[in-house]
């Protein structure tokens, strides 16, 4: 069984209006939520073998804070520009290209693509709406034997966690 964790980047800051979208950093809340999600994954034993992340600043910060808190090493992280500039097709292609030695992978990206990818993987012909606030984490499962077999409608949502629940 293959498992896919989809993490939307944590809350970003809009305090510097001159910055490009790509360069926007995390807000204070995001700086707290990203490691909180990593700790959650560590505590439930769901650390991914590899993380594919957008290289946008807020995604990089989310990924690094998450992985440190999840007690993962930086060599488990791969940066992919298509997770910022691309489409759902790019997310699916990254999943399909993953090494079959890994049973669980994670992707860190942006809305609306990350929500739409979760819905596409869990849906069949009909789009399934998955609402992911910042730093939300969705776990999808597939009975595929190979990552290359993962495509639209081949997964089911196993669970979802949002930082607000962990803050209480």
N, C-alpha and C positions, 0 to 999 in steps of 0.2 A: 504494500500500500504506500502510495506517495502522499506527502502532505505539503501544502503550500501555505505559508504565512504571508499575508499581505498587510503591510503597515503603512498607513498614511503618515506623512511627515508630521511632526508635532507643530504646535501653534507658532506661527511666524510673526515677526514684528513688522509693523508698517511705520515705525517711528522715523525712518530716514527716507523721505519721499524721492530723493534723487537716485536711489539705488535701483538697478535693474531687477526684474523679477527673479532672475537667476541668482543674484547676490543677496537677496533678503535673508537675514539671520533669524534664529529662533527668538521668540519673546520669552520673558521670564517663565511664564506658564509652560511653554514648550521645553525649556531647559530643565524643568522639574518633571514633566510628564514622560519624556523620552526614556530616562533611566528607570522610571517607575514601571514602564512596560517591559523593559529588559529584565528587571527583577522578577516581575510576574512570570515571564517565560522561563526563567531559571528555576523559580520555585516549583513550577508545575512540570519541569523536566522536558520542555519543548524547544530547547535551543536548536536552531537550524544548523545544518552542516555548512551552509554557505549563504551569504547575503548578497543580493544584487541590488544596488542602490543607484538612484539618480545622483549625479554629481552637483546638483544645485546646492547652494550653501545650507539651506534649512534641512535638506535631506541628508547631507553629509553630517551635520551636527546631530540630527536625530539618530542616524545609523551608528555613529561613534559612541554617543551616550548610551544608546540601547545595548550595543555589543559589550561595552565595558561593564555595565550593570548585569548583563547576562553571563558574564565571565567567559566571553569569547575573545579570540585573538583577531588582530587587524588583518592577518593573512586569510581570514575567512570571508573578507569583504571584497567584492568586485564592483567597480564603478562602470555604469553603462549610460552614456548620453541619451540613448533611445528611451530611457525611462523618464526623461525630462521632455525631450523634443518629439518623441514618437507617439505611438497610438497603442490601442489594445493589441493590435497585431504584433507589435514589438514586445510587449509584455509576454504574450503567449509564445512567441519565438524564443525568448530568453528561457522560459520554463522548459520548452521542448529541447533546447540545446544543453540543458544541465546534465551533469554526469550521473549515470544510473547507479553509481556507487552511493549516492546520497539519497536518503529516504525523505528528508525534510529540507526545504529551502525557504528563504524569505526574500521578499521584494519590498523595497522602500520607495514609494513614489508619491504622486500628486493626484488630486482630484481634477476633473471627473474621471480620469483614466483608471485610477486604482479601483474606484467603486464599480465602474462599468466592467472592468476585468473580472472582479469577484462575481458580479451578476452573470456575465457571459459564461464563465467556467461552471457555475452552479445551475445555469439555465439550459434549456434545450433550444427550442425554436423561439421561445418567448423570453424577452429580457426580464430578468429578476432585479428588482431595485434593492440595492444594499446601501444604506446610508452609513457613511463612515466619517464621524467628526475627526478633527485633528488628533493624531496619535492613536486612532482606533486600530485594532489588530483583529484580522479575520483569519481563521484557520479553515482551510478547505482540504478535503480528503478525496483521493481518487484511487480506484482499484486498478489503475493502470500498472502494468509491470515495468514500463519504460516511460521516461519523461516525454519521449517523442509521441506517445499515445495520448497525452493530455491535451484536450481541446474543448471547444464549446460543449457544455452539457455533460462533461465526464466527471465532474466533481460534485461534492455535496458540502454544505457548510456544516462544520463540526461544532464550532463555537466562535464567539466574538467577544472581545473585551474592549472597554473604553476606559481611559484614565479616570474619568469622573467617579466610576465605581470604586477604583482603587484608592482614591483620595479620601474616602470616608472612613 
